[in-house]
Amino acid sequence: MVQLFHNCNLERILEGSAWLLDTNMIILKKVTVGEDQVVILMTMTNICVQVHQLPFGFVDTSVGALVGRHICMMVKYDDENN
């Protein structure tokens, strides 16, 4: 458990996750007051996925959504890095 004293640090860390440590994923969750840390389910996290060597014409939002649904679900597609 980690305690942060400034909300800006918390938001920066949560937005920057998922974090890796020696190729092991660290899943972070904000705990609310009164929540029992022992029984918190931490089964999902957002990750960034890159797909390389797609044929011309396959780099678009619909293919990104298809890949995202195949993994689990798509949260956001970055069309600025096609």
Summary of the structure (lengths in Angstrom):
residues: 82
radius of gyration: 16.5
end to end distance: 37.6
largest distance: 52.0
contacts: 120
relative contact order: 0.11
helix: 33%
strand: 7%
